[in-house]
Amino acid sequence: MTINRTTGLSPLKARGDMLMDEPLIFERSSEGRPGVLPAAPDVPAVDARKFIPEKMLRDAIGGFPQVSEIDVVRHYTRLSQWNFGVDTGFYPLGSCTMKYNPKINEAAARLSGFSMLHPYAPEETAQGALQLMYELQEYLADISGMDAVTLQPSAGAHGELCGLLMIAAYFKGIGAMRHKIIIPDTAHGTNPASAHLAGFKVVPVKSEANGVLSAAAVEAAMDDDTAALMLTNPNTIGLFERNIKKIAAIVHKKGGLVYCDGANMNALMGLVKLGEIGVDVVQFNLHKTFSTPHGGGGPGSGPVGVKKSLEPLLPVPRIKKSGKKYSFAYDRPDSIGRMKAFYGNFSIMVRAYAYMRRMGKDGLKRASEIAILNANYIRERLKGHYQLAYDTPCMHESVFSDKLQQSNGVTTLDVAKRLIDYGYHPPTIYFPLVVHGSIMIEPTETETKETLDRFIDAMKAIAQEAKTSPELLKNAPASTRVGRVDETRAAREPILRWKPKTGI
Ligand SMILES: *Cc1c(COP(=O)(O)O)cnc(C)c1O
């Protein structure tokens, strides 16, 4: 589709301003069209040349866009509307828990008492913030069945690193350093990366044909040099690692620890206490489970919970409560130190706290139950239209593949791109790696049955198109401003800066 870059209107389908291919602000420029006309000064004018060094003076800025105020407003407003987010549509991105975040949590995070608080304000003037952090730690400990929690890490992967550094410190502390971490193939990709970063050697183990880890596989891999097993539970194919108790006993018997990647806590709240089934260290992703809008890659918050034996190793400062007074405790000789400047991403803690207080224990449990129900509803209804990687009930997400579409030359990527034409953000694709051509769908608990039904209808229609007119999928998306891009090239050679001919 050719688009007139000046008016932005497509000669094929003049669908109005909402579907414009927005030109660059520089392309909207028109010589001599000022945005703002300042009023004439009411003080005597002076020559700037007298005060500003010669080399810093210039008569004009080459290539500077000359646009009216309304041009500027429309330009940036339109760009902002191109963003797809959970506030604009269904976002079934598996592994990411793109659930709706109640706006009241945003309002709480913006309260000036929180948002304007200086991190070095005296403790007496920051009691509310300290209390919030202290109580949030307690809630997380309660949800996970752990003994103590730090809020410092700023993402899930950062929490993993923090947990692994504590595990390393633990073995160093008892004078018997261990060097290996066992990680199953159904773990999240950040797990081996974090283990490597913390100085460990990664020992991969294979999950069974049914998608979960067997006790026998762990038994065979576990030895005296293994510091920990790092398990994602529910794992990345959305299945609960049901042998975890047995597996944890094997690891503990050989003196190892059990790390659980708890980013999928949205499936466990109020249903499973990880601390009670053998987990020693777990990280939470507040930005997934406990309300924070995702976007632009951050910010995040990845608190870490530990069992008593690891509590002295938690990062400093800790938050102390004596009577009704809260304070920071820095004097902790066994601590691994700091993971982050100040205390972590505070505004995300406020959102999580507000979310938990509003939901209550029962509400959180209900959220997990419905997250699981919604995922299984989609799984059941799409079964037969797409191949199910593991045909057993799932937790909060389910993984399909393109196996049934392959005979028509249609791949997972084609299905994902075609979904855009139906108005949906595609699910996670080609992850997890254990499933060839995976399509990973996580609806979350915040979607209505009507939304799920419409999405299912779209997925079914696409499965039908794959049989009757695969070219529709091969050429998708057809309804967007930009069609299918070379994603590798777009990632490797992003054009982030417009270079005016005259130079700025
Ligand atoms: C998202 C996710 C992570 C990584 O979390 P970040 O906040 O992106 O660093 C780790 N493990 C699992 C299972 C995840 O879903």
The ligand as a Gaussian input file, in Angstrom:
#p B3LYP/6-31G(d) Opt

LIG

0 1
 C        9.660000     -13.534000      32.986000
 C       10.336000     -14.680000      33.574000
 C       11.641000     -14.554000      34.072000
 C       12.480000     -13.308000      33.930000
 O       11.925000     -12.206000      34.571000
 P       12.427000     -10.729000      34.187000
 O       11.711000      -9.838000      35.122000
 O       12.039000     -10.530000      32.755000
 O       13.898000     -10.695000      34.363000
 C       12.202000     -15.657000      34.677000
 N       11.536000     -16.813000      34.769000
 C       10.278000     -16.975000      34.292000
 C        9.586000     -18.298000      34.443000
 C        9.639000     -15.914000      33.673000
 O        8.405000     -16.078000      33.208000

